[in-house]
């Protein structure tokens, strides 16, 4: 795949049309060779050679370009780790470059891939881009570094490694990983005499009791987010796509209409809305209603814990519980979200050695202690759990222990689907969830429409990228 320039260009054009993300703008302007003098050509060539030299080496160090999508305080944490790495050794100089949100960064990688030279050595890509990165031919799988060095992966969290392992090969290094949690207002729950629901079925009962007790008129602020669909499907133990949920090969079609997995979810979701348990709060709602004390529950990432605790303050006690199943009989676990680190196969052996060295540094115990404490993402390295720093963090924020327990109670088999059109699939799902909640379609028709549009996206991708 991706060996022909035409195929690459078609791929870029197709995804720009399918996604809401804007394509990368080219900052390089072309010149008319007929108007360029020989001196100007020579000067331009010398400037380009100097620029290339500066990019590849600084004071004898090999430059490693790191593309990431961590903004705000997360950007500060990245910059700190990069600075620490650069001070820790004298062979490589890492330059961190923020590429915008996850969608924007992956779109830029896809666009750059048309010329093979992406312009980076290490890239952070969210979990929805996993199948694309594996199939793209752009990467040197982490497994190859592991095998060459006999690197001990047993120090890393098994369920995090499992998501990025396909056909027995670890393709990328988990870095900022999270799972969803049920956050609840313990003060409201205590007054109503209820416990956190373990399923959407149970949420109906708990929600009615919360309303009847008078503690809230909004038992849960349930945002419209495709990630919840992924998790509910994992809890049901049902696949979204064929080809072993996209893990054997890129999917050819969806299978959730056949197994009724998404229909089960939508029916429960709509019933909760009809009863006033889960009013429609749209894509941007959920956490704001919970933090303000309006709703008694919400769904959010483990990485949101620090933000939620900070915004709630001492107005009420925040509780955390496992993400619920669809039905009481569902007993499976959750899958991870977040992003991982890929080493790009630049052909430059020294740069790839530097990329691997930097990636190892980022998942070391010391780096992960800092990363976990300053971002709320899981510590990738198991060794962090035994440190005094982590134990102190758990003592300060015991709610985070729920996230660790939920991760460990899930199985490698619970890790979710993969597809090259996963970004588009999420957007399609969210569109029809909103249509359903707005009363414009039924759960049955919403599920059918999702399947139809996602199948069309898969068909378009697979036509362009025939092997």
Secondary structure, 3 states (H helix, E strand, C coil): CCCCHHHHHHHHHHHHHHCCCCCCCCCCCCCCHHHCCHHHHHHHHHHHHHHHHHHHEECCEEEEEEEECCCHHHHHHHHHHHHHHHHHCCCEEEEEEECCCHHHHHHHHHHHHHHCCCCCCEEEEEHHHHHHHHHHCCECCHHHHHHHHCCCHHHECHHHHHHCEECCEECCEEEEEECEEEEEEHHHHHHHCCCCCCEHHHHHHHHHHHHHCCCCCEEEEECCCHHHHHHHHHHHCCCCEHHHHHCCCCCCCECHHHHCHHHHHHHHHHHHHHCCCCCECCCCCCHHHHHCCCEEEEEEEHHHHHHHHHHHCCCCCEEEEECCECCCCCCCCCCCEEEEEEEECCCCHHHHHHHHHHHHHHCCHHHHHHHHHHHCCCCCEHHHHHCHHHHHHHHHCCCHHHHHHHHHHCCHHHCCCCCCCHHHHHHHHHHHHHHHHCCCCCHHHHHHHHHHHHHHHHHHHHHHCCC
